[in-house]
Amino acid sequence: YPFSGGTEQIARDCVLALKGGYSQKVIAFNDINPVAPYHILVVPKKHYESIIDINENEMEIVSHIHNVINKIASEKGFDKAGFRIINNCGNDGGQEVKHLH
């Protein structure tokens, strides 16, 4: 699996849901329990529990994720209508899966 840091279950789920991946740094797939018309997860292949765990010299992954989101929105045709980007951090922030997405 293309993940590091103990994310084997996420990797298995991704392989099942994956429709081509997205880049060398992230994988993108449809959520298996969508709560929006387009509910796509963009997940870094390197394990970060949340955005808080990204050290300063690796923060470019955040902009990379947003660039990928823009490309997906454009490719799927919902870039003009609008969309939202959500990132929950920690228990009090509503984070259920302990891997940045």
Secondary structure, 3 states (H helix, E strand, C coil): CCCCCCCHHHHHHHHHHECCCCCCCEEEEECCCCCCCCCEEEEECCCCCCHHHCCHHHCHHHHHHHHHHHHHHHHHCCCCCCCCCCCCCCCCCCCCCCCCC
